[in-house]
Amino acid sequence: MALKIIEHGSDDYRRMVKLRDDILRKPLGLNFSEQELEDEKKHILIGAFEDDDILACCMLVEEDPSTVRLRQMAVLNDLQGKGIGRALMNFAENIARDRGYKCISMHARKNVTGFYEKMGYVVSGNEFIEITIPHLQMDKQL
């Protein structure tokens, strides 16, 4: 498995968008807008690959000079629980650290907060609804 930063607009990026659409958006009846995808040029796009096949992805979005927000974490359904998400998170945290960020925050879907807690993230705040489902704010100091 190869972990790497993805270039916006590349074939790997198109694979990343499809994975996120299949795992995160379609089940909720949602789609990406062209503007959302265009805005991703400013973000750090990260993927886990086996040859040309994308297995998992996420992105890091700068909140302020010391904090980056993890967004759009997705792992192929049949590969969840096999350590790919953990490896991707460790890679993303290392990239954030290398770029000088001190904290990673996220809006985690409530049903996966246990995964992030095992990775050292802490719930901060009350449950809220985002994209029609319950989420929790989670943070980790790097």
N, C-alpha and C positions, 0 to 999 in steps of 0.2 A: 504494500500500500504506500502510495506517495502522497504527502501532504504538501500543498503549495498555495501560493498566492495566485489568484486568477486575474487575468487582464480583462477589464470591461470590454464587451463586444466580441471577444474571442469565441471559438467553438466551445471551449471549456465553460465560458460564461453562459452560453446558450444552454449547455447541459445543466448548469447550476440553476438557471431560471426554471427549467422544466422540472427539476427535482423539487424545488421549493413550491412550484405550482401544484404538482401532484400530491405532495405530502401536507403542505400547510394551507393552501388556498382552495383548491377544488373541493375538498371535503366540507368546507364552510360555504361553498357557493360563491367564492370571491375570485377575482382576477387581478392581475397587475395592470396598472395604467402605464401608458408610455412615459408619463412624467416620472412615476416612481422608478422605473428602470433607468431612465436618463439620469436621475439624481444619484444613482448608485456609482457613477463615475468617481465620486468624491470619497467612496468608502473603501475599506480594505476587504476584499473578497477572498474567501478561503475555501479550499476544497480538499477532499480526500478522494483519491483515484486509484483504481486498479486498471492499469493500461489506459484506455480511453474512456472507461466507464466511471462515472461519478458515483461515489458511495455515500457521501455526506458533504454538507457545506454549512457555512455561516458567514456573517459579515460583522465587521467592527466599524462603528460610526462614532466619530469624535463628538462628545458632548461639550467638553471644554478641554483646555490644555492638559489636564491631569486625569480626565475620565473618558473612557470609551464605552460605548454601549454595544453589547452583543445582540444581534438581530438575526432572524431568519435561520435559526439552527434547524437543520433537517438531516435525518439519516434514513436511508432506504428502510422501509418497514421490515423486510425479512432479515435485515442485518442489525436491528436494534438489539442491545444487550450483549454485543460481541466485542465491546471495547473501542469501536470506531469513534463514537461520540466523545469518549474520554480522551482519545488520542488527538482528535480535532480540537477539543477545548484546551488541552495542554499546549498545542501548537499556537492557537490563537492567543493564549495568555502570554506565551513567550514573545510573540510578535508585539503585543501591546507593551510589554515590559521593555523590549528592545527599542521601542519608539518613545519611551519616556513616560508612558501612562502609569498612574499609581493605583487606579481603580477600574474595575469592569463592573458595569451595571447592566441590568436587563429587565424586561417585562417577560417573566416566565409563565408559560401556560401552567395552570395549577396542577394538572395531572402529571407534570414532569419535574416538579420542584424537588422531589426526592433525589433525582439524578444530580441536580445542581448542588444540593446540600452536601452530597457525598464528595463533590469537587471543591467544597469549602465556601460556597456562596451562602449568604445569610439573608433571610426574608427581612425586608424593611418596609413597614407600612401595611395597610389593610388590602384585602382582596378587592379587585376592580374588574370591570368587564371591558375587554378590548377585542375588536373584531368578533363580537358576539359570544366570546367565551371567557371564563374566569382566569385572571392572571394575578401574579404577585410580583412586586418589585423585589429584586434580589441584587446583592452587591458582594464584591470580593475585593479586598485590598491586595495589591500585587507586591 
